[in-house]
């Protein structure tokens, strides 16, 4: 019986290896195809007019949308990262392990992570636009995106904190450090690469979000004068151009810039993560 099982395992290994290679090849192939398609369709349509400071119907400039994307991303992370990390610290370090409260919070967090963005947009529209009696604004969009990315940040941060060996905590306590000092001087720096992974995933979702921002931040294509000004991010700008049906070529050019911007943000985030992990 053992010999037969060993033979089956041995004969199945090449099949499983082949399926893994096939899945990896399909994934890489689809990614390369999409990237190449966007570059081929968009690069020839990149013109200086698309980077004019002011948007109008003649140049359909994307420069205000690029600036708005950076601002919205920064504002969202400024709110979401501290809240997400502190929530994860509570769940991993302070809350009683195995308690019903922790289990309920984790189930709720995972449920929120799977909700479509259009639902977040409708909630943000009611909570941050209709209820305060204001119009579309940068602040409403940032708050809505904060709620969207919080589950990702909390979950990845919590898993990173749990993965830190207990010997680190015991060694810190043995040297006389308190709970708070141990968490912020030992545990969080050790888990920083995993925490930054969650932040990078959140950045990707923020940069590519459209539905939630259309209902909260609006579609005004100009640089905001304040947090209560309506803004149009790059993804929303591309959607608007495609939806109008008159600027398809410019929409492909916008897709190229959006792809490059997302790649730059991810590269900078990964570079920062490597620097922090070396420290």
Backbone as CSV, one residue per row, in Angstrom:
resi,resn,N_x,N_y,N_z,CA_x,CA_y,CA_z,C_x,C_y,C_z
1,UNK,0.827,-1.215,0.000,0.000,0.000,0.000,0.857,1.260,0.000
2,UNK,1.883,1.247,0.847,2.791,2.393,0.897,3.525,2.576,-0.416
3,UNK,3.914,1.458,-1.037,4.613,1.537,-2.325,3.718,2.135,-3.403
4,UNK,2.424,1.718,-3.401,1.482,2.246,-4.382,1.263,3.743,-4.180
5,UNK,1.146,4.161,-2.931,0.963,5.583,-2.640,2.176,6.393,-3.084
6,UNK,3.362,5.849,-2.832,4.588,6.545,-3.233,4.662,6.670,-4.748
7,UNK,4.252,5.621,-5.471,4.268,5.680,-6.935,3.287,6.729,-7.458
8,UNK,2.099,6.787,-6.816,1.115,7.775,-7.251,1.615,9.197,-7.016
9,UNK,2.243,9.390,-5.865,2.793,10.709,-5.582,3.887,11.069,-6.573
10,UNK,4.744,10.075,-6.878,5.846,10.333,-7.797,5.329,10.622,-9.197
11,UNK,4.301,9.896,-9.632,3.762,10.116,-10.970,2.960,11.415,-11.043
12,UNK,2.400,11.840,-9.903,1.610,13.066,-9.912,2.439,14.322,-9.813
13,UNK,3.658,14.195,-9.351,4.499,15.386,-9.182,4.750,16.117,-10.492
14,UNK,5.142,15.437,-11.586,5.340,16.163,-12.848,4.063,16.839,-13.343
15,UNK,2.916,16.196,-13.101,1.649,16.800,-13.540,1.378,18.101,-12.778
16,UNK,1.544,18.036,-11.463,1.329,19.237,-10.660,2.332,20.330,-11.012
17,UNK,3.569,19.926,-11.235,4.585,20.908,-11.615,4.227,21.557,-12.951
18,UNK,3.743,20.742,-13.876,3.336,21.285,-15.167,2.163,22.239,-15.052
19,UNK,1.187,21.896,-14.189,0.038,22.789,-13.989,0.468,24.113,-13.358
20,UNK,1.411,24.041,-12.427,1.911,25.269,-11.787,2.611,26.154,-12.806
21,UNK,3.470,25.532,-13.634,4.159,26.306,-14.674,3.166,26.896,-15.675
22,UNK,2.131,26.120,-16.015,1.124,26.598,-16.962,0.366,27.798,-16.391
23,UNK,-0.019,27.689,-15.116,-0.740,28.798,-14.485,0.131,30.045,-14.416
24,UNK,1.405,29.852,-14.068,2.321,31.001,-14.011,2.508,31.621,-15.390
25,UNK,2.648,30.775,-16.418,2.828,31.288,-17.776,1.595,32.042,-18.260
26,UNK,0.408,31.518,-17.954,-0.820,32.209,-18.343,-0.936,33.568,-17.651
27,UNK,-0.605,33.601,-16.369,-0.685,34.856,-15.622,0.264,35.901,-16.197
28,UNK,1.514,35.498,-16.410,2.501,36.422,-16.968,2.120,36.828,-18.388
29,UNK,1.624,35.861,-19.165,1.240,36.160,-20.541,0.104,37.167,-20.621
30,UNK,-0.916,36.993,-19.784,-2.042,37.939,-19.779,-1.576,39.328,-19.352
31,UNK,-0.720,39.371,-18.328,-0.215,40.652,-17.856,0.595,41.358,-18.947
32,UNK,1.472,40.614,-19.624,2.276,41.206,-20.694,1.402,41.650,-21.866
33,UNK,0.377,40.869,-22.177,-0.509,41.232,-23.284,-1.246,42.529,-22.985
34,UNK,-1.804,42.646,-21.769,-2.531,43.862,-21.405,-1.599,45.072,-21.411
35,UNK,-0.408,44.893,-20.833,0.551,45.996,-20.790,0.957,46.422,-22.203
36,UNK,1.271,45.449,-23.052,1.669,45.762,-24.427,0.531,46.431,-25.195
37,UNK,-0.680,45.952,-24.992,-1.835,46.536,-25.691,-2.012,48.006,-25.305
38,UNK,-1.910,48.299,-24.010,-2.057,49.684,-23.540,-0.940,50.563,-24.102
39,UNK,0.284,50.049,-24.083,1.413,50.845,-24.570,1.309,51.101,-26.071
40,UNK,0.941,50.087,-26.829,0.846,50.235,-28.285,-0.263,51.211,-28.670
41,UNK,-1.389,51.126,-27.967,-2.516,51.996,-28.286,-2.347,53.412,-27.725
42,UNK,-1.577,53.543,-26.625,-1.523,54.828,-25.944,-0.333,55.694,-26.260
43,UNK,0.852,55.088,-26.415,2.064,55.888,-26.613,1.979,56.788,-27.854
44,UNK,1.473,56.315,-28.997,1.389,57.226,-30.156,0.475,58.418,-29.928
45,UNK,-0.422,58.362,-28.958,-1.367,59.450,-28.715,-0.919,60.402,-27.608
46,UNK,0.283,60.188,-27.070,0.812,61.108,-26.061,1.308,62.375,-26.735
47,UNK,0.690,63.491,-26.404,1.049,64.777,-26.998,1.279,65.802,-25.889
48,UNK,2.021,66.875,-26.191,2.252,67.913,-25.159,0.957,68.546,-24.648
49,UNK,-0.083,68.591,-25.498,-1.338,69.210,-25.073,-1.978,68.456,-23.911
50,UNK,-1.701,67.160,-23.794,-2.291,66.374,-22.725,-1.693,66.711,-21.364
51,UNK,-0.620,67.482,-21.340,0.035,67.842,-20.083,-0.030,69.350,-19.835
52,UNK,-1.029,70.000,-20.430,-1.235,71.416,-20.163,-1.755,71.606,-18.736
53,UNK,-1.487,72.799,-18.177,-1.854,73.032,-16.774,-3.370,73.081,-16.590
54,UNK,-4.088,73.683,-17.542,-5.535,73.809,-17.441,-6.223,72.860,-18.421
55,UNK,-7.289,72.255,-17.944,-8.078,71.342,-18.775,-9.138,72.121,-19.539
56,UNK,-9.311,71.751,-20.818,-10.438,72.262,-21.595,-10.824,71.208,-22.629
57,UNK,-11.885,71.469,-23.356,-12.390,70.478,-24.307,-11.483,70.293,-25.508
58,UNK,-10.520,71.200,-25.710,-9.616,71.074,-26.850,-8.419,70.189,-26.528
59,UNK,-7.815,70.397,-25.345,-6.612,69.621,-25.026,-6.888,68.422,-24.129
60,UNK,-8.051,68.386,-23.460,-8.407,67.337,-22.484,-7.186,66.930,-21.647
61,UNK,-6.541,67.933,-21.068,-5.304,67.706,-20.334,-5.513,66.777,-19.149
62,UNK,-4.531,65.910,-18.918,-4.583,64.981,-17.793,-3.723,65.443,-16.608
63,UNK,-2.994,66.564,-16.776,-2.113,67.009,-15.700,-2.870,67.308,-14.401
64,UNK,-4.015,68.004,-14.442,-4.762,68.174,-13.191,-5.170,66.848,-12.557
65,UNK,-5.520,65.870,-13.386,-5.906,64.555,-12.858,-4.715,63.847,-12.219
66,UNK,-3.524,64.011,-12.788,-2.328,63.407,-12.192,-2.065,64.004,-10.814
67,UNK,-2.139,65.336,-10.731,-1.922,66.004,-9.443,-2.986,65.586,-8.445
68,UNK,-4.235,65.499,-8.894,-5.317,65.082,-8.000,-5.125,63.657,-7.500
69,UNK,-4.619,62.786,-8.362,-4.382,61.401,-7.958,-3.359,61.325,-6.839
70,UNK,-2.281,62.078,-6.974,-1.250,62.099,-5.933,-1.809,62.667,-4.636
71,UNK,-2.594,63.739,-4.732,-3.153,64.366,-3.533,-4.131,63.432,-2.835
72,UNK,-5.017,62.813,-3.599,-6.008,61.902,-3.010,-5.314,60.708,-2.364
73,UNK,-4.301,60.168,-3.024,-3.569,59.038,-2.455,-2.894,59.425,-1.144
74,UNK,-2.248,60.581,-1.125,-1.567,61.042,0.084,-2.564,61.267,1.222
75,UNK,-3.668,61.942,0.941,-4.663,62.226,1.986,-5.283,60.941,2.524
76,UNK,-5.554,59.996,1.641,-6.150,58.732,2.086,-5.192,57.961,2.984
77,UNK,-3.949,57.855,2.568,-2.967,57.137,3.384,-2.698,57.854,4.698
78,UNK,-2.755,59.179,4.679,-2.533,59.951,5.903,-3.572,59.617,6.968
79,UNK,-4.773,59.279,6.532,-5.838,58.920,7.474,-5.851,57.416,7.749
80,UNK,-5.705,56.613,6.688,-5.929,55.176,6.809,-4.788,54.440,7.492
81,UNK,-3.540,54.824,7.216,-2.403,54.065,7.744,-2.327,54.114,9.265
82,UNK,-2.389,55.292,9.908,-2.343,55.286,11.377,-3.501,54.517,12.016
83,UNK,-4.718,54.710,11.474,-5.874,54.004,12.033,-5.730,52.502,11.836
84,UNK,-5.310,52.089,10.637,-5.175,50.662,10.354,-4.110,49.992,11.205
85,UNK,-2.949,50.641,11.362,-1.870,50.058,12.159,-2.271,49.976,13.622
86,UNK,-2.887,51.033,14.158,-3.312,51.006,15.564,-4.383,49.944,15.797
87,UNK,-5.298,49.776,14.855,-6.319,48.733,14.991,-5.690,47.353,14.989
88,UNK,-4.714,47.146,14.095,-4.044,45.848,14.036,-3.228,45.590,15.301
89,UNK,-2.597,46.620,15.847,-1.848,46.466,17.101,-2.775,46.040,18.228
90,UNK,-3.953,46.630,18.277,-4.925,46.232,19.304,-5.318,44.761,19.154
91,UNK,-5.606,44.345,17.918,-6.045,42.967,17.698,-4.940,41.962,17.976
92,UNK,-3.699,42.295,17.608,-2.611,41.329,17.718,-1.910,41.355,19.067
93,UNK,-1.874,42.511,19.725,-1.044,42.648,20.922,-1.835,42.873,22.212
94,UNK,-2.956,43.546,22.134,-3.664,43.931,23.354,-4.941,43.121,23.594
95,UNK,-5.656,42.794,22.517,-6.901,42.038,22.686,-6.603,40.609,23.124
96,UNK,-7.512,40.049,23.888,-7.357,38.675,24.356,-7.487,37.715,23.183
97,UNK,-6.494,36.880,22.990,-6.498,35.962,21.849,-7.603,34.920,22.002
98,UNK,-8.340,34.741,20.907,-9.423,33.775,20.912,-10.741,34.315,21.430
99,UNK,-10.797,35.615,21.764,-12.040,36.181,22.286,-13.058,36.355,21.165
100,UNK,-14.316,36.434,21.550,-15.375,36.588,20.559,-15.313,37.953,19.883
101,UNK,-14.883,38.951,20.636,-14.771,40.290,20.055,-13.765,40.315,18.914
102,UNK,-12.614,39.688,19.131,-11.585,39.639,18.091,-12.094,38.873,16.872
103,UNK,-12.757,37.745,17.114,-13.302,36.957,15.998,-14.335,37.756,15.216
104,UNK,-15.194,38.495,15.934,-16.213,39.304,15.265,-15.574,40.408,14.432
105,UNK,-14.559,41.048,14.981,-13.879,42.115,14.242,-13.207,41.563,12.994
106,UNK,-12.589,40.393,13.094,-11.920,39.808,11.934,-12.921,39.419,10.853
107,UNK,-14.045,38.838,11.251,-15.069,38.471,10.260,-15.620,39.722,9.581
108,UNK,-15.878,40.757,10.365,-16.377,42.012,9.805,-15.359,42.637,8.865
109,UNK,-14.101,42.586,9.263,-13.034,43.156,8.434,-12.918,42.428,7.098
110,UNK,-12.971,41.113,7.133,-12.893,40.337,5.893,-14.120,40.554,5.020
111,UNK,-15.277,40.764,5.651,-16.492,41.048,4.886,-16.385,42.395,4.182
112,UNK,-15.872,43.389,4.897,-15.704,44.716,4.295,-14.716,44.688,3.133
113,UNK,-13.715,43.824,3.218,-12.716,43.744,2.143,-13.313,43.220,0.843
114,UNK,-14.428,42.485,0.933,-15.026,41.914,-0.271,-16.191,42.701,-0.832
115,UNK,-16.527,43.833,-0.237,-17.655,44.637,-0.719,-17.250,45.388,-1.988
116,UNK,-18.091,45.413,-3.015,-17.750,46.157,-4.248,-17.572,47.643,-3.973
117,UNK,-16.744,48.269,-4.781,-16.433,49.683,-4.561,-17.641,50.579,-4.792
118,UNK,-18.578,50.163,-5.632,-19.758,50.983,-5.880,-20.582,51.135,-4.608
119,UNK,-20.574,50.110,-3.753,-21.288,50.190,-2.476,-20.611,51.208,-1.563
120,UNK,-19.283,51.190,-1.532,-18.561,52.207,-0.771,-18.860,53.604,-1.305
121,UNK,-18.969,53.718,-2.614,-19.274,55.011,-3.202,-20.642,55.533,-2.779
122,UNK,-21.645,54.655,-2.785,-22.982,55.064,-2.357,-23.002,55.428,-0.877
123,UNK,-22.279,54.647,-0.060,-22.192,54.967,1.364,-21.500,56.310,1.577
124,UNK,-20.381,56.517,0.884,-19.680,57.782,1.010,-20.522,58.954,0.534
125,UNK,-21.316,58.734,-0.497,-22.191,59.791,-0.998,-23.221,60.202,0.060
126,UNK,-23.784,59.202,0.743,-24.770,59.497,1.781,-24.120,60.079,3.040
127,UNK,-22.961,59.512,3.436,-22.338,59.891,4.709,-21.544,61.181,4.630
128,UNK,-20.865,61.416,3.503,-19.935,62.537,3.431,-20.347,63.642,2.467
129,UNK,-21.427,63.419,1.714,-21.904,64.442,0.785,-23.306,64.906,1.160
130,UNK,-24.253,63.973,1.230,-25.646,64.330,1.501,-25.843,64.759,2.951
131,UNK,-25.365,63.930,3.895,-25.594,64.228,5.318,-24.987,65.551,5.765
132,UNK,-23.734,65.866,5.424,-23.186,67.178,5.834,-23.749,68.344,5.026
133,UNK,-24.501,68.042,3.975,-25.056,69.109,3.148,-24.035,69.777,2.253
134,UNK,-22.997,69.043,1.845,-21.952,69.593,0.980,-21.989,68.938,-0.398
135,UNK,-21.202,69.492,-1.285,-21.095,68.931,-2.619,-19.937,67.938,-2.670
136,UNK,-19.648,67.450,-3.868,-18.517,66.546,-4.058,-17.230,67.243,-3.622
137,UNK,-16.343,66.493,-2.984,-15.131,67.131,-2.471,-14.004,66.124,-2.360
138,UNK,-12.801,66.670,-2.298,-11.605,65.866,-2.077,-11.684,65.134,-0.738
139,UNK,-12.178,65.812,0.293,-12.276,65.201,1.616,-13.239,64.024,1.608
140,UNK,-14.384,64.171,0.948,-15.348,63.070,0.880,-14.763,61.861,0.166
141,UNK,-14.023,62.103,-0.908,-13.387,61.000,-1.620,-12.326,60.315,-0.792
142,UNK,-11.506,61.106,-0.085,-10.446,60.521,0.737,-11.019,59.704,1.895
143,UNK,-12.070,60.194,2.513,-12.696,59.448,3.615,-13.314,58.141,3.126
144,UNK,-13.943,58.192,1.960,-14.521,56.967,1.398,-13.447,55.947,1.054
145,UNK,-12.358,56.402,0.443,-11.255,55.498,0.121,-10.582,54.966,1.392
146,UNK,-10.565,55.767,2.447,-10.014,55.299,3.720,-10.786,54.086,4.224
147,UNK,-12.111,54.166,4.169,-12.928,53.034,4.600,-12.697,51.823,3.697
148,UNK,-12.442,52.071,2.421,-12.216,50.970,1.477,-10.930,50.218,1.763
149,UNK,-9.849,50.949,2.031,-8.539,50.302,2.154,-8.223,49.871,3.581
150,UNK,-8.992,50.323,4.552,-8.723,49.947,5.939,-8.705,48.434,6.157
151,UNK,-9.662,47.664,5.613,-9.603,46.205,5.829,-8.298,45.580,5.350
152,UNK,-7.780,46.033,4.218,-6.524,45.492,3.702,-5.360,45.827,4.621
153,UNK,-5.289,47.077,5.050,-4.191,47.495,5.922,-4.264,46.777,7.269
154,UNK,-5.452,46.681,7.829,-5.607,46.031,9.141,-5.219,44.561,9.060
155,UNK,-5.692,43.873,8.030,-5.446,42.439,7.928,-3.967,42.133,7.707
156,UNK,-3.334,42.827,6.762,-1.920,42.555,6.486,-1.039,42.954,7.670
157,UNK,-1.374,44.048,8.326,-0.593,44.473,9.488,-0.739,43.488,10.631
158,UNK,-1.957,43.020,10.867,-2.173,42.057,11.946,-1.402,40.766,11.699
159,UNK,-1.447,40.262,10.467,-0.716,39.038,10.149,0.793,39.245,10.306
160,UNK,1.283,40.414,9.946,2.712,40.691,10.092,3.115,40.763,11.560
161,UNK,2.263,41.338,12.388,2.562,41.420,13.819,2.524,40.047,14.475
162,UNK,1.565,39.226,14.083,1.467,37.877,14.644,2.673,37.033,14.249
163,UNK,3.215,37.289,13.049,4.351,36.503,12.567,5.650,36.824,13.296
164,UNK,5.704,37.923,14.024,6.920,38.255,14.788,7.066,37.241,15.926
165,UNK,8.225,36.601,16.081,8.399,35.573,17.128,8.171,36.144,18.527
166,UNK,7.592,35.315,19.401,7.356,35.746,20.783,8.663,35.979,21.537
167,UNK,9.750,35.403,21.060,11.031,35.609,21.728,11.442,37.083,21.693
168,UNK,11.021,37.812,20.660,11.310,39.246,20.592,10.615,39.975,21.744
169,UNK,9.370,39.623,21.970,8.613,40.256,23.053,9.214,39.882,24.409
170,UNK,9.512,38.596,24.584,10.058,38.135,25.869,11.412,38.784,26.150
171,UNK,12.249,38.912,25.110,13.544,39.550,25.299,13.408,41.016,25.677
172,UNK,12.447,41.705,25.047,12.234,43.110,25.374,11.703,43.274,26.796
173,UNK,10.757,42.409,27.178,10.237,42.477,28.549,11.327,42.147,29.568
174,UNK,12.200,41.209,29.187,13.276,40.829,30.096,14.279,41.949,30.327
175,UNK,14.398,42.849,29.350,15.306,43.986,29.502,14.645,45.172,30.205
176,UNK,13.394,44.979,30.592,12.709,46.010,31.357,11.830,46.939,30.549
177,UNK,11.657,46.695,29.270,10.803,47.550,28.448,9.339,47.242,28.723
178,UNK,8.511,48.253,28.638,7.084,48.079,28.822,6.401,47.589,27.555
179,UNK,5.092,47.373,27.661,4.323,46.865,26.535,4.329,47.837,25.367
180,UNK,4.076,49.109,25.658,3.996,50.101,24.593,5.337,50.277,23.887
181,UNK,6.418,50.359,24.644,7.741,50.498,24.049,8.110,49.265,23.228
182,UNK,7.750,48.093,23.724,8.039,46.861,22.987,7.324,46.838,21.644
183,UNK,6.069,47.270,21.661,5.284,47.246,20.425,5.848,48.210,19.394
184,UNK,6.138,49.446,19.799,6.513,50.474,18.836,8.014,50.525,18.547
185,UNK,8.829,49.910,19.387,10.269,49.931,19.148,10.808,48.593,18.656
186,UNK,10.091,47.514,18.909,10.581,46.185,18.528,9.644,45.508,17.518
187,UNK,8.364,45.389,17.872,7.435,44.579,17.079,7.120,45.242,15.741
188,UNK,6.698,46.493,15.772,6.310,47.163,14.524,7.490,47.314,13.563
189,UNK,8.686,47.746,14.002,9.811,47.789,13.046,10.141,46.435,12.431
190,UNK,10.016,45.360,13.225,10.282,44.034,12.682,9.248,43.637,11.633
191,UNK,7.999,44.030,11.860,6.913,43.666,10.939,6.738,44.684,9.816
192,UNK,7.610,45.672,9.723,7.419,46.768,8.768,7.344,46.310,7.309
193,UNK,8.148,45.361,6.839,7.989,44.928,5.437,6.594,44.415,5.124
194,UNK,6.008,43.632,6.030,4.646,43.155,5.808,3.625,44.269,5.863
195,UNK,3.834,45.219,6.756,2.926,46.363,6.850,2.956,47.174,5.562
196,UNK,4.154,47.409,5.035,4.281,48.169,3.798,3.680,47.427,2.606
197,UNK,3.670,46.109,2.662,3.010,45.340,1.593,1.528,45.665,1.539
198,UNK,0.893,45.747,2.713,-0.507,46.134,2.752,-0.730,47.553,2.271
199,UNK,0.193,48.441,2.597,0.081,49.823,2.137,0.222,49.898,0.624
200,UNK,1.135,49.106,0.067,1.318,49.089,-1.393,0.059,48.590,-2.090
201,UNK,-0.555,47.530,-1.557,-1.810,47.041,-2.124,-2.895,48.109,-2.056
202,UNK,-2.919,48.841,-0.958,-3.915,49.896,-0.800,-3.684,51.021,-1.805
203,UNK,-2.421,51.353,-2.042,-2.108,52.402,-3.016,-2.607,52.005,-4.404
204,UNK,-2.395,50.746,-4.770,-2.879,50.286,-6.066,-4.382,50.419,-6.205
205,UNK,-5.099,50.132,-5.129,-6.566,50.254,-5.185,-6.995,51.716,-5.241
206,UNK,-6.293,52.568,-4.521,-6.637,53.995,-4.529,-6.419,54.589,-5.911
207,UNK,-5.260,54.300,-6.500,-4.925,54.893,-7.796,-5.900,54.445,-8.880
208,UNK,-6.338,53.199,-8.831,-7.208,52.679,-9.879,-8.687,52.792,-9.605
209,UNK,-9.091,53.448,-8.529,-10.509,53.503,-8.154,-11.260,54.550,-8.973
210,UNK,-12.473,54.200,-9.375,-13.328,55.120,-10.128,-14.718,55.253,-9.511
211,UNK,-15.387,54.127,-9.299,-16.795,54.163,-8.879,-16.994,54.943,-7.593
212,UNK,-16.170,54.661,-6.592,-16.332,55.332,-5.302,-16.069,56.827,-5.412
213,UNK,-15.137,57.232,-6.261,-14.777,58.646,-6.370,-15.771,59.437,-7.207
214,UNK,-16.398,58.798,-8.152,-17.403,59.509,-8.952,-18.554,59.978,-8.070
215,UNK,-18.923,59.170,-7.076,-20.033,59.510,-6.187,-19.626,60.451,-5.055
216,UNK,-18.338,60.604,-4.802,-17.911,61.390,-3.639,-17.010,62.563,-3.993
217,UNK,-16.000,62.334,-4.824,-15.061,63.404,-5.171,-15.484,64.180,-6.404
218,UNK,-16.329,63.598,-7.228,-16.801,64.282,-8.416,-15.900,64.086,-9.613
219,UNK,-16.094,64.929,-10.632,-15.352,64.792,-11.889,-14.809,66.124,-12.396
220,UNK,-14.621,67.090,-11.506,-14.119,68.398,-11.923,-12.631,68.301,-12.243
221,UNK,-12.280,68.630,-13.478,-10.905,68.460,-13.954,-10.091,69.720,-13.731
222,UNK,-9.760,69.982,-12.475,-8.864,71.089,-12.156,-8.191,70.804,-10.816
223,UNK,-7.072,71.488,-10.597,-6.346,71.305,-9.348,-7.177,71.892,-8.207
224,UNK,-7.366,71.151,-7.117,-8.248,71.633,-6.041,-7.665,72.842,-5.327
225,UNK,-8.571,73.727,-4.914,-8.173,74.902,-4.133,-8.222,74.622,-2.631
226,UNK,-8.831,73.514,-2.261,-8.932,73.135,-0.858,-9.503,71.744,-0.740
227,UNK,-9.657,71.277,0.488,-10.140,69.905,0.697,-11.621,69.759,0.366
228,UNK,-12.340,70.880,0.223,-13.762,70.823,-0.102,-14.017,71.078,-1.585
229,UNK,-12.976,71.076,-2.389,-13.115,71.234,-3.833,-13.317,69.879,-4.494
230,UNK,-14.082,69.864,-5.562,-14.274,68.640,-6.329,-13.016,68.340,-7.144
231,UNK,-12.697,67.069,-7.300,-11.489,66.671,-8.020,-11.806,65.507,-8.961
232,UNK,-10.929,65.336,-9.918,-11.011,64.203,-10.847,-9.656,63.515,-10.876
233,UNK,-9.612,62.261,-10.441,-8.361,61.519,-10.471,-8.104,60.968,-11.876
234,UNK,-6.953,60.360,-12.052,-6.557,59.893,-13.380,-7.463,58.771,-13.879
235,UNK,-7.833,57.859,-12.990,-8.725,56.769,-13.401,-10.103,57.300,-13.775
236,UNK,-10.615,58.250,-12.999,-11.909,58.857,-13.325,-11.804,59.648,-14.626
237,UNK,-10.684,60.315,-14.832,-10.457,61.066,-16.070,-10.511,60.130,-17.278
238,UNK,-9.871,59.004,-17.184,-9.887,58.035,-18.277,-11.300,57.515,-18.522
239,UNK,-12.020,57.242,-17.442,-13.409,56.776,-17.577,-14.275,57.820,-18.273
240,UNK,-14.112,59.070,-17.886,-14.913,60.134,-18.485,-14.610,60.281,-19.977
241,UNK,-13.353,60.199,-20.348,-12.996,60.314,-21.760,-13.580,59.166,-22.579
242,UNK,-13.507,57.960,-22.060,-14.069,56.811,-22.767,-15.594,56.886,-22.807
243,UNK,-16.201,57.385,-21.742,-17.660,57.449,-21.674,-18.224,58.464,-22.658
244,UNK,-17.500,59.554,-22.874,-17.956,60.560,-23.833,-17.874,60.063,-25.270
245,UNK,-16.918,59.163,-25.535,-16.796,58.576,-26.862,-16.122,59.463,-27.886
246,UNK,-15.644,60.627,-27.489,-15.008,61.560,-28.421,-13.497,61.588,-28.289
247,UNK,-12.981,61.051,-27.188,-11.550,61.150,-26.904,-10.973,59.764,-26.587
248,UNK,-11.248,58.807,-27.457,-10.777,57.443,-27.211,-9.259,57.370,-27.243
249,UNK,-8.639,58.067,-28.198,-7.174,58.047,-28.276,-6.543,58.665,-27.025
250,UNK,-7.113,59.766,-26.562,-6.594,60.397,-25.351,-6.809,59.507,-24.124
251,UNK,-7.872,58.721,-24.142,-8.109,57.802,-23.028,-7.029,56.728,-22.969
252,UNK,-6.612,56.212,-24.124,-5.518,55.243,-24.145,-4.211,55.883,-23.677
253,UNK,-3.976,57.127,-24.050,-2.781,57.824,-23.570,-2.835,58.007,-22.061
254,UNK,-4.014,58.286,-21.537,-4.182,58.400,-20.086,-3.905,57.074,-19.405
255,UNK,-4.312,55.981,-20.040,-4.050,54.660,-19.475,-2.552,54.387,-19.369
256,UNK,-1.787,54.849,-20.345,-0.329,54.678,-20.287,0.248,55.435,-19.096
257,UNK,-0.171,56.672,-18.923,0.331,57.481,-17.803,-0.098,56.866,-16.471
258,UNK,-1.325,56.371,-16.402,-1.797,55.728,-15.173,-0.977,54.483,-14.858
259,UNK,-0.638,53.719,-15.892,0.190,52.533,-15.705,1.579,52.906,-15.199
260,UNK,2.166,53.936,-15.794,3.497,54.382,-15.373,3.454,54.939,-13.954
261,UNK,2.417,55.699,-13.636,2.297,56.276,-12.299,2.162,55.187,-11.239
262,UNK,1.340,54.177,-11.521,1.199,53.073,-10.574,2.508,52.315,-10.401
263,UNK,3.255,52.130,-11.500,4.540,51.438,-11.414,5.541,52.242,-10.589
264,UNK,5.549,53.562,-10.767,6.475,54.413,-10.006,6.139,54.363,-8.518
265,UNK,4.865,54.465,-8.188,4.455,54.428,-6.782,4.828,53.092,-6.154
266,UNK,4.587,52.000,-6.874,4.943,50.682,-6.345,6.456,50.535,-6.178
267,UNK,7.218,51.069,-7.124,8.674,50.973,-7.023,9.185,51.756,-5.818
268,UNK,8.666,52.962,-5.638,9.085,53.769,-4.491,8.711,53.073,-3.183
269,UNK,7.521,52.482,-3.131,7.086,51.792,-1.916,7.952,50.568,-1.635
270,UNK,8.261,49.801,-2.670,9.127,48.630,-2.482,10.537,49.039,-2.072
271,UNK,11.032,50.134,-2.630,12.350,50.630,-2.261,12.383,51.034,-0.788
272,UNK,11.326,51.713,-0.350,11.246,52.104,1.064,11.143,50.878,1.966
273,UNK,10.396,49.855,1.512,10.262,48.639,2.314,11.600,47.927,2.466
274,UNK,12.382,47.875,1.392,13.692,47.222,1.477,14.632,47.990,2.404
275,UNK,14.580,49.311,2.314,15.427,50.123,3.192,15.080,49.901,4.663
276,UNK,13.765,49.853,4.950,13.344,49.662,6.329,13.659,48.265,6.822
277,UNK,13.546,47.254,5.930,13.853,45.888,6.359,15.335,45.716,6.651
278,UNK,16.222,46.431,5.915,17.649,46.366,6.194,17.971,46.974,7.557
279,UNK,17.269,48.052,7.893,17.483,48.673,9.182,17.048,47.759,10.327
